[in-house]
Amino acid sequence: MRVLVCDDSAVMRRALSKLIASEPGFEVTDTARNGREAVEKCRLLRPDAMTMDIEMPEMDGLAALQQIMAQCPTPVLMCSTLTTEGSHAALNALKMGAVDFLAKDVFALTSTDGSLREELLSKLRGLRESRIRRGAMPAPGRAAAAKGSGPAGLPVFRAGQFDAVLLGSSTGGPPVLEQIFTALPATLAAPVVVAQHMPLLFTRSLAERLSRLCRVGVVLGEDGMALKRGVVAIIPGGMHGRVRRSMGAMRLEVSPDPKEALYKPSVDELLFSGGRTLGVRCLGVVVTGMGEDGLLGAKELVRSGGTLIAQDQDTACIWGMPRAVTEAGLVSANLTPGQIAAALSQMRSDSAAA
């Protein structure tokens, strides 16, 4: 896999290049010092993937990303600092077409535990599987019709059918979440809990962004909070979230355990809790992401009588997570993000609900 590294810091360029070149099957085809060079070298060299800093002189990473997506679409991994401004910029980059981001921490470069190296290479492997399109949002695709489906192959849901919707998302997820949640009515008759693979600061920025854009409420989840209809709770990055019944209400449990989990928050943990706590009253949703996080939890959810839908292959940036649950025979329907929103919107408590 040929990777172009773009960063205005010579130290970061050397460090990233060394990490990438240490992995069999990866090579650094060149480096760039700013966004202008990145655009030029991307057009000339046509790399398989790129790492791109956000804050750079002459042309920043967001401006370069826009030109690259328009002129020579390439899988791009944005490198963002662990700051509030950095997290907002990373979310903008994902909306513009970047596939994923690396939370850049200069101290981690000298870490002996190898965590940065493994995160970087894991994300680059994900980019190798991705299919970049010219637009920022997923292209429309056809859904696999489900048994008992309604118009356009949508599964038929109704207000009061589910006590909660539990959604798992990873690489390429934030733009998909935005497309789904901005289409939901304020009268959605169920709470939604989201496990999105992201660091804490980034999930906080994601919640703030969606809260401004959506008719449903969007909050960063807290341990013990009551889950309310028409409110989306995003599990804090670095923690796990589960649904529990306590003191006559359905609540969100947030904790760091299991500490050894590969992903935090874990989609497996969330869906498993839905199966155990809600059973037939739970709807699970799995959208874009690499790997198989969510497969074990989905098996428990479906075994307990719950319903599972997943994003379709045509629109998933990374087909890993949806593919795992689909090929396991757990999915009632594979839908585009727009169709997922339309299916969930059937569960509204106003007079228009069917």
Secondary structure by P-SEA (a helix, b strand, c coil): cbbbbbcccaaaaaaaaaaaaaccccccccccccaaaaaaaaaacccccbbbbcccccccaaaaaaaaaaccccbbbbbbcccaaaaaaaaaaaaacccccccccccccccccaaaaaaaaaaaaaaaaccccccccccccccccccccccccccccccccccbbbbbbccccaaaaaaaaaaccccccbbbbbbccccaaaaaaaaaaaaaccccccccccccccccccbbbbccccbbbbbbbcccbbbbbbccccccccccccaaaaaaaaaacccccbbbbbcccccccaaaaaaaaaaabbbbbbbccccccccaaaaaaaaaccccccccaaaaaaaaaccccccccc
